[in-house]
Amino acid sequence: MDIVRYVTPLLGSWQGTNRSRLMPTDDYQDSAATATVEVTAAHFASIAYTWSDGESPQEGLLLMAGGATDAEPATAVWVDSWHTGRALMQFSGTVGEDGVLLLHGSYAAPTGPDWGWQIHLHPAPDARITMHNIVPGENPYQVVELALQR
């Protein structure tokens, strides 16, 4: 998929609200958020964003690449000062019929098998980034929603 073509409607600066929680039974915590979507090195796209965990400012970066043809999947790496610490998380994914880019990754759990993580990039004009945690044997549940406006 051509990631540059996909993000072109999203290019620029955004303001919004970040909603986050740890567990599906937890209430969401809201904070102000910003995001900047850019093309970098001609063939890549990045989304740099800020939010707050209620105590301190946080930031993240999603760097995405697309295959040479629309049939090839997108790949991405993600870092977030709160969620990933000092680690890079790797993803691959495709755009669904609804136009949403769905990226799949995983991370090591303290005990047992790896857990999954999904990032959904919803296209403009209702730009949103949602993130879902996947506990082995359970249904994915949303932990982050970054709702953006120009």
Solvent accessible surface area in square Angstrom, and as a share of the most:
residue,aa,sasa,rsa
1,M,18,0.08
2,D,63,0.32
3,I,2,0.01
4,V,40,0.23
5,R,145,0.53
6,Y,37,0.14
7,V,0,0.00
8,T,73,0.42
9,P,82,0.51
10,L,5,0.02
11,L,64,0.32
12,G,31,0.29
13,S,76,0.49
14,W,7,0.03
15,Q,108,0.48
16,G,14,0.14
17,T,55,0.32
18,N,5,0.02
19,R,80,0.29
20,S,17,0.11
21,R,50,0.18
22,L,106,0.53
23,M,96,0.43
24,P,62,0.39
25,T,129,0.75
26,D,58,0.30
27,D,128,0.66
28,Y,54,0.21
29,Q,115,0.51
30,D,98,0.51
31,S,21,0.13
32,A,88,0.68
33,A,4,0.03
34,T,52,0.30
35,A,2,0.02
36,T,48,0.28
37,V,5,0.03
38,E,92,0.41
39,V,59,0.34
40,T,56,0.33
41,A,78,0.60
42,A,71,0.55
43,H,132,0.59
44,F,77,0.32
45,A,0,0.00
46,S,14,0.09
47,I,1,0.00
48,A,46,0.36
49,Y,11,0.04
50,T,61,0.35
51,W,14,0.05
52,S,37,0.24
53,D,35,0.18
54,G,65,0.63
55,E,165,0.74
56,S,47,0.30
57,P,120,0.75
58,Q,22,0.10
59,E,108,0.49
60,G,8,0.07
61,L,72,0.36
62,L,4,0.02
63,L,63,0.31
64,M,1,0.00
65,A,22,0.17
66,G,28,0.27
67,G,21,0.20
68,A,103,0.80
69,T,76,0.44
70,D,95,0.49
71,A,98,0.76
72,E,74,0.33
73,P,68,0.43
74,A,0,0.00
75,T,68,0.39
76,A,7,0.06
77,V,46,0.27
78,W,2,0.01
79,V,46,0.26
80,D,3,0.01
81,S,62,0.40
82,W,108,0.38
83,H,52,0.23
84,T,18,0.10
85,G,47,0.45
86,R,250,0.91
87,A,59,0.45
88,L,121,0.60
89,M,19,0.08
90,Q,134,0.59
91,F,9,0.04
92,S,53,0.34
93,G,8,0.08
94,T,81,0.47
95,V,58,0.33
96,G,38,0.36
97,E,191,0.86
98,D,108,0.56
99,G,22,0.21
100,V,18,0.10
101,L,0,0.00
102,L,54,0.27
103,L,0,0.00
104,H,89,0.40
105,G,16,0.15
106,S,62,0.40
107,Y,65,0.25
108,A,83,0.65
109,A,14,0.11
110,P,138,0.87
111,T,117,0.68
112,G,63,0.60
113,P,90,0.57
114,D,83,0.43
115,W,70,0.25
116,G,13,0.13
117,W,15,0.05
118,Q,22,0.10
119,I,0,0.00
120,H,33,0.15
121,L,4,0.02
122,H,29,0.13
123,P,49,0.31
124,A,30,0.24
125,P,120,0.76
126,D,109,0.56
127,A,2,0.02
128,R,77,0.28
129,I,3,0.01
130,T,2,0.01
131,M,6,0.03
132,H,28,0.12
133,N,10,0.05
134,I,42,0.22
135,V,32,0.18
136,P,57,0.36
137,G,92,0.88
138,E,112,0.50
139,N,127,0.65
140,P,65,0.41
141,Y,25,0.09
142,Q,41,0.18
143,V,5,0.03
144,V,6,0.03
145,E,25,0.11
146,L,2,0.01
147,A,28,0.22
148,L,13,0.06
149,Q,110,0.49
150,R,159,0.58
